[in-house]
Each structure stands twice: as structure tokens, then as C-alpha cells.
Amino acid sequence: MVDRPAGAKGFVLLHHRWVVERTFAWLGRYRRNSRDYEGRVESSEAFIKVCSIHRMLRLLKPDPAEATAYKYPRKPKIITG
């Protein structure tokens, strides 16, 4: 468990807790993980692993169509006589 610093007032970023919450949010973006569909813990754990592998693969090799949001227009070739 991550404790708040002594004497802290207001919002304090707790790094380890933030990392866990962010990971849960990423896994919750997959439809099958967003609800409790699975009847067994083993199958639920397997889908969490599959989703984590999918996320890691997308980070290692992103989709080129998503990476190039803007393409520079080509300049027309000017043909001179």
C-alpha cells in the first residue's frame, strides 16, 4: 500500500498507485475486460494476458496509418519547354 506523505494537504500524486490505475484503465478499454463475462478466473486471467500482449505489440510496432496524421502535399512538377 502506498501512503500519503506526512503533512500533505490537498491532491498528492502517488506514483505506484497511479501506475496501477493507469494499467487497469488500459485493460478496461478492451470490451471483454470491461465487464465480468468470464465464468472462471483462469479464462479471465488469460484474456488479461492476451490484452496486455496486444498492447505491448502495438507499442512496439505502431500502425503506420495512425502514425502519419499529416502528409505534406506534393509540389507539382513544372515542365519547361
C-alpha positions as CSV (number, residue, x, y, z in Angstrom):
1,M,0.0,0.0,0.0
2,V,1.2,3.5,-0.8
3,D,0.8,6.0,2.0
4,R,0.4,9.8,1.6
5,P,3.4,11.9,2.7
6,A,3.1,13.1,6.3
7,G,1.7,16.7,6.4
8,A,0.4,16.7,2.8
9,K,-2.6,18.8,2.1
10,G,-4.8,18.5,-1.0
11,F,-4.0,16.4,-4.0
12,V,-0.7,14.4,-3.9
13,L,0.4,12.2,-6.8
14,L,1.1,8.7,-5.5
15,H,3.2,7.2,-8.3
16,H,2.8,3.5,-7.7
17,R,-1.0,3.8,-7.3
18,W,-1.2,5.9,-10.4
19,V,0.7,3.2,-12.5
20,V,-1.7,0.5,-11.3
21,E,-4.8,2.6,-12.0
22,R,-3.5,3.5,-15.5
23,T,-2.9,-0.1,-16.3
24,F,-6.4,-1.0,-15.2
25,A,-7.7,1.8,-17.5
26,W,-5.8,0.4,-20.5
27,L,-7.1,-3.1,-19.8
28,G,-10.7,-1.8,-19.4
29,R,-10.6,-0.4,-22.9
30,Y,-10.9,-3.9,-24.3
31,R,-14.6,-4.8,-24.4
32,R,-14.2,-8.3,-23.0
33,N,-12.4,-7.0,-19.9
34,S,-14.8,-4.1,-19.3
35,R,-17.4,-6.4,-17.8
36,D,-17.3,-9.6,-15.8
37,Y,-18.2,-12.0,-18.6
38,E,-16.0,-14.9,-17.7
39,G,-17.2,-17.8,-15.5
40,R,-13.8,-18.9,-14.4
41,V,-10.9,-16.9,-13.0
42,E,-8.4,-18.8,-15.3
43,S,-10.1,-17.6,-18.5
44,S,-10.4,-14.0,-17.2
45,E,-6.7,-14.1,-16.4
46,A,-5.9,-15.5,-19.9
47,F,-7.8,-12.6,-21.6
48,I,-6.0,-10.0,-19.4
49,K,-2.7,-11.5,-20.6
50,V,-3.8,-11.5,-24.3
51,C,-4.8,-7.9,-24.0
52,S,-1.5,-7.0,-22.4
53,I,0.4,-8.7,-25.2
54,H,-1.7,-6.9,-27.8
55,R,-1.0,-3.6,-26.2
56,M,2.8,-4.3,-26.0
57,L,2.8,-5.3,-29.7
58,R,1.0,-2.1,-30.7
59,L,3.6,-0.1,-28.8
60,L,6.5,-1.9,-30.4
61,K,5.2,-1.6,-33.9
62,P,2.5,1.1,-34.3
63,D,0.1,1.2,-37.2
64,P,1.7,3.4,-39.9
65,A,-1.7,4.8,-40.9
66,E,-2.2,6.2,-37.3
67,A,1.4,7.4,-37.0
68,T,1.2,9.7,-40.1
69,A,-1.5,12.1,-39.2
70,Y,-0.4,14.7,-41.8
71,K,1.2,14.3,-45.1
72,Y,2.9,17.1,-46.9
73,P,1.4,17.9,-50.3
74,R,3.5,17.1,-53.3
75,K,4.6,20.0,-55.3
76,P,3.6,19.8,-58.9
77,K,6.4,19.3,-61.4
78,I,6.8,22.3,-63.6
79,I,7.7,21.3,-67.2
80,T,9.5,24.0,-69.1
81,G,9.8,23.9,-72.9
